[in-house]
Amino acid sequence: MATAGKRRPREPHQLPPGRHGLPRAFVARNQRERIISAVAETVCQTGYTALTVKDIIEVAGVSRRTFYQHFKSKEEAFLGAYDAVVAQLVAGMVEAWEAVEGFGARTVEGLEAMFDFAVNEPEFARLVLVEALSAGPRAQERRTAMIKGFAQVLVQGAIDELPRAGRPPEVIAQVLAGGVYELMTEMVREGRGGELLALLPEVVGGALLPYVGPEATAAEQRRLRRRMRARERP
């Protein structure tokens, strides 16, 4: 795959060269954010294996020395980008989950937030879903932890809101979380991440059925489809 091109013109978010009187902490944060953003952009062009520090610094508009002040290697920069992207994704899911009440509605909102993220942030989605598989054991450990965290949300939500007698075994949450994550991974890998939202009602059905039964699941699917149709109207 092609590597990043020549150094691009300075972007509006980039700091001016030379002395500028800005606080050191502000400068460092700006540089780090630019490097992380450049990793997300560049790794989607090159793939992680072919990614180089040179690619990253050219896109970020920073020097090699500045890069190594923040990260020891391209792997460290990738992990920094991964953590930042996951934090953004989780924050959106938590906000969506807490905006409604009831296990069914919360599960729908959480899944929709996850799929929305993949559709609206394709570079970030590819980084955490696809490129993490090639970025070494530490990235893969983070990816596994993300799946387990998603499963734990389902488990805890069921514990908090559903009667004990009707709750399925915790392993069901692990299977569901892994299945959703792998579906997203394959869709993004194939360049079809934009189609994920069309599959959301069926995914919701599979996620809710073991927990709330067919009638409540169908009701949540109907509400979701109505909302999706309303969103599509001009």
KANORJO-V187550 format. One record per residue. N is the residue number from 1. RES is the residue in one small letter. D_FIRST is the distance of its C-alpha to the first C-alpha in whole Angstrom. Layout:
N_RES_D_FIRST, N_RES_D_FIRST
//
This chain:
1_m_0, 2_a_4, 3_t_7, 4_a_10, 5_g_12, 6_k_16, 7_r_18, 8_r_19, 9_p_23, 10_r_25, 11_e_25, 12_p_28, 13_h_28, 14_q_27, 15_l_30, 16_p_32, 17_p_32, 18_g_35, 19_r_38, 20_h_38, 21_g_41, 22_l_38, 23_p_39, 24_r_37, 25_a_36, 26_f_35, 27_v_33, 28_a_31, 29_r_31, 30_n_29, 31_q_27, 32_r_26, 33_e_25, 34_r_23, 35_i_21, 36_i_21, 37_s_20, 38_a_17, 39_v_15, 40_a_16, 41_e_14, 42_t_11, 43_v_10, 44_c_10, 45_q_7, 46_t_5, 47_g_7, 48_y_11, 49_t_10, 50_a_8, 51_l_10, 52_t_13, 53_v_16, 54_k_15, 55_d_13, 56_i_15, 57_i_18, 58_e_17, 59_v_16, 60_a_20, 61_g_22, 62_v_23, 63_s_24, 64_r_23, 65_r_26, 66_t_26, 67_f_23, 68_y_25, 69_q_28, 70_h_27, 71_f_24, 72_k_25, 73_s_21, 74_k_18, 75_e_19, 76_e_22, 77_a_20, 78_f_18, 79_l_22, 80_g_23, 81_a_21, 82_y_21, 83_d_25, 84_a_25, 85_v_23, 86_v_26, 87_a_29, 88_q_28, 89_l_28, 90_v_31, 91_a_33, 92_g_32, 93_m_33, 94_v_36, 95_e_37, 96_a_37, 97_w_39, 98_e_42, 99_a_42, 100_v_44, 101_e_46, 102_g_46, 103_f_44, 104_g_43, 105_a_42, 106_r_40, 107_t_38, 108_v_37, 109_e_37, 110_g_34, 111_l_32, 112_e_32, 113_a_31, 114_m_28, 115_f_27, 116_d_27, 117_f_25, 118_a_22, 119_v_23, 120_n_24, 121_e_21, 122_p_18, 123_e_16, 124_f_18, 125_a_19, 126_r_15, 127_l_16, 128_v_19, 129_l_19, 130_v_15, 131_e_14, 132_a_17, 133_l_17, 134_s_15, 135_a_16, 136_g_20, 137_p_23, 138_r_24, 139_a_21, 140_q_22, 141_e_26, 142_r_26, 143_r_24, 144_t_27, 145_a_29, 146_m_28, 147_i_29, 148_k_32, 149_g_33, 150_f_33, 151_a_35, 152_q_37, 153_v_38, 154_l_39, 155_v_41, 156_q_43, 157_g_43, 158_a_45, 159_i_47, 160_d_48, 161_e_48, 162_l_49, 163_p_52, 164_r_52, 165_a_53, 166_g_51, 167_r_48, 168_p_45, 169_p_44, 170_e_42, 171_v_39, 172_i_39, 173_a_37, 174_q_35, 175_v_34, 176_l_34, 177_a_31, 178_g_29, 179_g_29, 180_v_28, 181_y_25, 182_e_24, 183_l_24, 184_m_23, 185_t_20, 186_e_19, 187_m_20, 188_v_17, 189_r_15, 190_e_15, 191_g_15, 192_r_19, 193_g_20, 194_g_22, 195_e_24, 196_l_25, 197_l_29, 198_a_30, 199_l_30, 200_l_32, 201_p_35, 202_e_35, 203_v_33, 204_v_36, 205_g_38, 206_g_37, 207_a_37, 208_l_40, 209_l_42, 210_p_43, 211_y_44, 212_v_46, 213_g_47, 214_p_47, 215_e_49, 216_a_47, 217_t_44, 218_a_44, 219_a_46, 220_e_43, 221_q_41, 222_r_43, 223_r_43, 224_l_39, 225_r_39, 226_r_42, 227_r_40, 228_m_37, 229_r_38, 230_a_40, 231_r_37, 232_e_36, 233_r_39, 234_p_39
//
